[in-house]
Amino acid sequence: MRNPDDAGPVGGEGRPFGEGRLLDGEGLVVGVGVRATAAETELVELVRRTLAGAGLPTDAVRALATLTGKGGHPAVRAAAAAFGVPVAEYPAEALAAVRVPNPSGTVGEAVGTVSVAEAAALAATDGGELLVPKRKTASATAAVARTPHHRNAGERP
């Protein structure tokens, strides 16, 4: 299990974590959004259910991605620790530039971008594919994207 403090967050430079943090670009990124009231267990369980529901292995997760300033939220830190991955943070302006299938005007008014989870997952994968659109609980949101080079078990090159 990797220590989430080893990689540190990355700003919105438009590249996935830099310095080879995603093992040559392979793997899954879980984009997450949280309200101030989100409980640690709420986000961890949401991520687990989201991955399981899509048949995706938890050991393929290489990072969490979120809005700048949310990486320090206790729920995000707990999820990063549970999966042993770093957290990448992106400013609202960078997330607003990402096209997503499920924009939210309410989120846009609150944080300055119409998507956090889906946009952060896609931003972090630098041209990857959204595998699981956003899933929500009362105070948390998660979406999963894979990097362009990732292959599922049994998938042919």
MIGUKOL-296202 format. One record per residue: z, y, x of N, C-alpha, C in turn; residue number from 1; residue in one letter. Coordinates in steps of 0.05 Angstrom, whole numbers, plus 32768, in hexadecimal, padded with zeros to 4 digits. Layout:
N
Z,Y,X,Z,Y,X,Z,Y,X,NUM,A
...
This chain:
157
8000,7FE8,8011,8000,8000,8000,8000,8019,8012,1,M
7FEE,802C,800B,7FED,8044,801B,8002,8058,8012,2,R
800A,8069,8024,801E,807E,801E,800E,8096,8013,3,N
8014,80A0,7FFB,8005,80B6,7FF0,8008,80D0,8000,4,P
801D,80D1,8011,8020,80EA,8020,800E,80EA,8039,5,D
8002,80D4,8040,7FF1,80D2,8058,7FD8,80E4,8056,6,D
7FCC,80E6,803F,7FB2,80F3,803C,7FB5,8110,8034,7,A
7FC9,8117,8024,7FCC,8132,801B,7FB6,813A,8008,8,G
7FBA,814F,7FF8,7FA6,8157,7FE5,7F8F,8167,7FF3,9,P
7F79,8168,7FE5,7F62,8176,7FEF,7F5B,818B,7FDA,10,V
7F53,81A2,7FE3,7F4B,81B7,7FD1,7F30,81B1,7FC5,11,G
7F23,81C5,7FB9,7F0A,81C1,7FAC,7EF2,81C5,7FBF,12,G
7EF2,81B9,7FD6,7EDC,81BC,7FE8,7EC3,81AD,7FDF,13,E
7EC5,819E,7FC9,7EAE,8190,7FBF,7EA8,8176,7FCE,14,G
7EBB,816C,7FDD,7EB6,8152,7FEB,7ECE,8140,7FE5,15,R
7EC9,8126,7FE4,7EDF,8114,7FDD,7EF3,810F,7FF3,16,P
7F08,811D,7FF3,7F20,811A,8004,7F1B,811E,8022,17,F
7F02,811C,802B,7EFC,8121,8047,7F09,810D,805A,18,G
7F02,810E,8073,7F0E,80FE,8088,7F11,80E1,8082,19,E
7EFD,80D5,8073,7EFC,80B9,806E,7F13,80AE,805D,20,G
7F20,80BF,804D,7F37,80B6,803E,7F30,80A2,8028,21,R
7F17,80A0,8020,7F0F,808D,800B,7F02,8075,8017,22,L
7F09,806D,802F,7EFD,8055,803B,7EDF,8055,8039,23,L
7ED3,8068,8046,7EB6,806B,8046,7EAB,8070,802A,24,D
7EB9,807D,8019,7EB0,8084,7FFF,7EB0,806F,7FEA,25,G
7EBD,8058,7FEF,7EBD,8043,7FDB,7ED8,8043,7FCC,26,E
7ED6,803F,7FB2,7EEE,803C,7FA2,7EED,804C,7F88,27,G
7F04,804B,7F7B,7F08,8059,7F61,7F1A,8071,7F65,28,L
7F15,8085,7F55,7F27,809C,7F54,7F30,80A0,7F37,29,V
7F49,80A3,7F33,7F54,80A8,7F19,7F5A,80C6,7F16,30,V
7F4C,80D3,7F05,7F51,80EF,7EFF,7F68,80F0,7EEB,31,G
7F7B,8102,7EF0,7F93,8104,7EDE,7F99,8121,7ED7,32,V
7FA2,8124,7EBF,7FAC,813E,7EB6,7FC7,8139,7EA9,33,G
7FD9,814C,7EAD,7FF4,814A,7EA1,7FFE,8164,7E97,34,V
800D,8162,7E81,801B,8179,7E77,8036,817A,7E86,35,R
8043,8191,7E85,805D,8193,7E92,8071,817E,7E88,36,A
806E,8175,7E6F,8081,8162,7E63,807B,8145,7E6A,37,T
8066,8140,7E78,805E,8124,7E7E,8073,8115,7E8E,38,A
807A,80FE,7E85,808E,80ED,7E93,8080,80DD,7EA8,39,A
808F,80D6,7EBD,8084,80C6,7ED3,8078,80AC,7EC9,40,E
8087,809E,7EB9,807E,8084,7EAF,8066,8087,7E9C,41,T
8064,809D,7E8E,804E,80A1,7E7C,8033,80A1,7E8A,42,E
8031,80AF,7EA0,8018,80B0,7EAF,8012,8096,7EBD,43,L
8026,808A,7ECA,8022,8070,7ED8,8018,805C,7EC4,44,V
8024,8059,7EAD,801C,8046,7E99,8000,804C,7E8E,45,E
7FFA,8065,7E8A,7FE0,806D,7E80,7FCA,8065,7E94,46,L
7FCF,806A,7EAE,7FBB,8061,7EC2,7FB8,8043,7EC2,47,V
7FCE,8035,7EC2,7FCD,8017,7EC1,7FBD,800D,7EA9,48,R
7FC3,8018,7E91,7FB5,800F,7E79,7F97,8017,7E7A,49,R
7F91,802E,7E85,7F76,8037,7E86,7F65,8025,7E98,50,T
7F70,801E,7EAF,7F63,800C,7EC2,7F60,7FF0,7EB6,51,L
7F76,7FE5,7EAB,7F75,7FCB,7E9F,7F62,7FC9,7E88,52,A
7F62,7FDD,7E77,7F50,7FDD,7E60,7F32,7FDD,7E68,53,G
7F2C,7FE6,7E7F,7F10,7FE6,7E89,7F0B,7FCF,7E9C,54,A
7F1F,7FBE,7EA0,7F1C,7FA8,7EB2,7F19,7FB0,7ECF,55,G
7F25,7FC6,7ED6,7F24,7FD0,7EF2,7F3D,7FCA,7F01,56,L
7F3A,7FC1,7F1A,7F52,7FB9,7F2A,7F61,7FD1,7F34,57,P
7F7B,7FD0,7F33,7F8B,7FE6,7F3D,7F88,7FEA,7F5B,58,T
7F82,7FD4,7F6A,7F80,7FD7,7F87,7F66,7FE4,7F8F,59,D
7F54,7FEA,7F7C,7F3B,7FF9,7F83,7F40,8017,7F81,60,A
7F57,801F,7F77,7F5C,803C,7F75,7F62,8047,7F91,61,V
7F53,805C,7F98,7F56,8068,7FB2,7F64,8083,7FB1,62,R
7F65,808F,7F99,7F72,80A9,7F97,7F76,80B1,7F7A,63,A
7F87,80C4,7F76,7F89,80D2,7F5D,7F7E,80EE,7F62,64,L
7F73,80FA,7F4D,7F68,8115,7F50,7F71,8126,7F37,65,A
7F77,813F,7F3C,7F81,8150,7F27,7F7C,816D,7F2C,66,T
7F85,817E,7F1B,7F84,819B,7F1D,7F97,81A5,7F32,67,L
7F8E,81B9,7F41,7F9F,81C5,7F55,7FBA,81CD,7F49,68,T
7FD0,81C5,7F57,7FEA,81CC,7F4D,7FF8,81B5,7F3E,69,G
7FE8,81A1,7F35,7FF3,818B,7F26,7FFA,8173,7F38,70,K
7FF2,8173,7F51,7FF8,815D,7F63,8015,815A,7F68,71,G
8024,816F,7F65,8041,816E,7F6A,8051,8166,7F51,72,G
8044,8164,7F3A,8052,815C,7F22,805F,8141,7F26,73,H
8078,813D,7F1D,8085,8123,7F21,8075,810B,7F16,74,P
8067,810E,7F00,8057,80F8,7EF5,803F,80F1,7F08,75,A
8033,8105,7F13,801C,8101,7F25,8026,80F4,7F3F,76,V
803C,80FE,7F49,8047,80F3,7F61,8050,80D6,7F5D,77,R
805B,80D0,7F46,8063,80B4,7F3F,804B,80A2,7F3E,78,A
8035,80AB,7F32,801D,809B,7F30,8011,8096,7F4B,79,A
8010,80AB,7F5C,8005,80A8,7F77,8016,8094,7F86,80,A
8030,8095,7F84,8041,8082,7F91,803E,8066,7F86,81,A
803B,8063,7F6C,8038,8049,7F60,801F,803B,7F69,82,A
8009,804A,7F6E,7FF0,803E,7F77,7FEC,8041,7F95,83,F
7FFE,804F,7FA3,7FFC,8052,7FBF,7FE4,8061,7FC8,84,G
7FDE,8077,7FBA,7FC6,8087,7FC0,7FCC,80A5,7FC3,85,V
7FBA,80B4,7FD0,7FBE,80D1,7FD1,7FB5,80DE,7FB7,86,P
7FBC,80F8,7FB5,7FB4,8108,7F9F,7FA2,811F,7FA9,87,V
7F8B,8122,7F9D,7F79,8138,7FA4,7F7B,814D,7F8D,88,A
7F7C,8166,7F94,7F7E,817B,7F80,7F65,818D,7F82,89,E
7F5B,8195,7F6B,7F44,81A6,7F6A,7F4A,81BE,7F58,90,Y
7F41,81D6,7F60,7F46,81EE,7F50,7F36,81ED,7F36,91,P
7F40,81FB,7F22,7F33,81FC,7F08,7F15,8203,7F0A,92,A
7F0E,8216,7F1B,7EF2,821E,7F1E,7EE1,8207,7F26,93,E
7EEA,81F6,7F38,7EDB,81DF,7F41,7ED8,81CA,7F2B,94,A
7EEE,81C6,7F1C,7EEC,81B3,7F06,7EDB,81BD,7EEF,95,L
7EDB,81D7,7EEB,7ECA,81E3,7ED6,7EAD,81DF,7EDB,96,A
7EA5,81DB,7EF4,7E89,81D8,7EFB,7E7F,81BB,7EF8,97,A
7E91,81A9,7EF2,7E8A,818D,7EEF,7E84,8187,7ED1,98,V
7E6C,817B,7ECD,7E65,8173,7EB1,7E74,815A,7EA9,99,R
7E80,815B,7E92,7E90,8145,7E88,7E87,813E,7E6B,100,V
7E8C,8125,7E63,7E84,811D,7E48,7E97,8126,7E32,101,P
7EB0,812C,7E39,7EC4,8133,7E25,7ED3,814D,7E2B,102,N
7EC5,8164,7E2A,7ED3,817D,7E30,7EE7,8184,7E1A,103,P
7EFB,8193,7E21,7F0F,819C,7E0E,7F14,81BA,7E0F,104,S
7F0E,81C7,7DF9,7F13,81E4,7DF8,7F30,81EB,7DFB,105,G
7F41,81DA,7DF1,7F5E,81DF,7DF3,7F67,81DE,7E11,106,T
7F5D,81CA,7E1F,7F63,81C8,7E3C,7F58,81E0,7E4A,107,V
7F3F,81E8,7E43,7F32,81FF,7E50,7F43,8218,7E4D,108,G
7F4E,821D,7E35,7F5E,8235,7E31,7F78,8233,7E41,109,E
7F83,821C,7E44,7F9D,8218,7E51,7F9B,821A,7E6F,110,A
7F86,820E,7E7B,7F85,820C,7E99,7F6C,8217,7EA6,111,V
7F59,8221,7E96,7F41,822D,7EA2,7F2A,821A,7EA7,112,G
7F2C,8201,7E9E,7F16,81EE,7EA0,7F17,81DC,7E88,113,T
7F00,81D4,7E7D,7F00,81C4,7E65,7F06,81A6,7E6A,114,V
7F0B,819F,7E83,7F11,8184,7E8A,7F22,8183,7EA3,115,S
7F36,8172,7EA3,7F45,816D,7EBC,7F41,8151,7EC5,116,V
7F48,813D,7EB5,7F46,8121,7EBE,7F2A,8118,7EC5,117,A
7F17,811C,7EB2,7EFC,8114,7EB7,7EEF,8124,7ECE,118,E
7EF3,813E,7ECD,7EE7,814F,7EE1,7EF2,8149,7EFD,119,A
7F0C,8145,7EFF,7F19,8140,7F19,7F0F,8125,7F24,120,A
7F0E,8111,7F13,7F04,80F7,7F1C,7EE8,80F9,7F27,121,A
7ED7,8107,7F18,7EBB,810A,7F21,7EB9,811C,7F3A,122,L
7EC8,8131,7F3B,7EC7,8142,7F53,7ED0,8133,7F6C,123,A
7EE4,8123,7F69,7EEE,8114,7F80,7EDC,80FE,7F8A,124,A
7ECA,80F4,7F78,7EB8,80DF,7F80,7E9D,80E9,7F8B,125,T
7E9A,8103,7F8A,7E82,8110,7F96,7E68,8102,7F8E,126,D
7E62,8103,7F74,7E49,80F7,7F6A,7E4D,80DB,7F5F,127,G
7E66,80D4,7F5A,7E6C,80BA,7F4F,7E67,80B8,7F32,128,G
7E6E,80A2,7F26,7E69,809C,7F0A,7E84,809A,7EFB,129,E
7E85,80A7,7EE4,7E9C,80A5,7ED3,7E9C,808A,7EC5,130,L
7EAF,8079,7ECC,7EB1,805E,7EC0,7EC1,805D,7EA7,131,L
7ED6,806D,7EA6,7EE8,806E,7E8F,7EEC,808B,7E87,132,V
7EE2,8094,7E70,7EE8,80AF,7E67,7F06,80B3,7E63,133,P
7F0E,80CC,7E5E,7F2A,80D2,7E5D,7F38,80C1,7E47,134,K
7F50,80B9,7E4E,7F63,80AB,7E3D,7F7C,80BC,7E3C,135,R
7F89,80BF,7E25,7F9F,80D1,7E22,7FB8,80C5,7E17,136,K
7FCE,80D1,7E1F,7FE8,80CC,7E12,7FF1,80E7,7E08,137,T
8009,80EA,7E00,8013,8104,7DF6,8012,8119,7E0B,138,A
8017,8112,7E25,8019,8126,7E3A,8009,8121,7E53,139,S
7FF8,810C,7E52,7FE8,8106,7E6A,7FCC,80FC,7E63,140,A
7FBA,8100,7E76,7F9E,80F7,7E73,7F95,80EA,7E8C,141,T
7F84,80D5,7E89,7F79,80C7,7EA1,7F5C,80C0,7E9B,142,A
7F4C,80C1,7EB1,7F30,80B8,7EB0,7F2A,80AB,7ECB,143,A
7F17,8099,7ECB,7F11,808B,7EE4,7EF3,808E,7EEB,144,V
7EEF,8094,7F05,7ED4,8096,7F0F,7ED2,8085,7F29,145,A
7EBA,807C,7F2F,7EB7,806D,7F48,7EA4,807C,7F5A,146,R
7EA8,8079,7F73,7E97,8086,7F87,7E7B,8078,7F86,147,T
7E66,8086,7F8F,7E4B,807B,7F8D,7E47,8061,7F9B,148,P
7E58,805A,7FAF,7E53,8043,7FC0,7E64,802B,7FB7,149,H
7E75,802E,7FA4,7E87,8018,7F9C,7E78,8003,7F8D,150,H
7E7E,7FEA,7F92,7E73,7FD4,7F83,7E89,7FC3,7F78,151,R
7E86,7FBA,7F5F,7E99,7FA8,7F53,7E96,7F8C,7F5E,152,N
7EAB,7F7C,7F5D,7EA9,7F61,7F66,7E92,7F53,7F58,153,A
7E81,7F45,7F68,7E6B,7F37,7F5C,7E52,7F47,7F57,154,G
7E53,7F61,7F5B,7E3C,7F72,7F56,7E29,7F70,7F6E,155,E
7E10,7F6E,7F69,7DFC,7F6B,7F7F,7DF6,7F86,7F8B,156,R
7DEF,7F87,7FA5,7DE7,7FA0,7FB1,7DCE,7FAB,7FA6,157,P
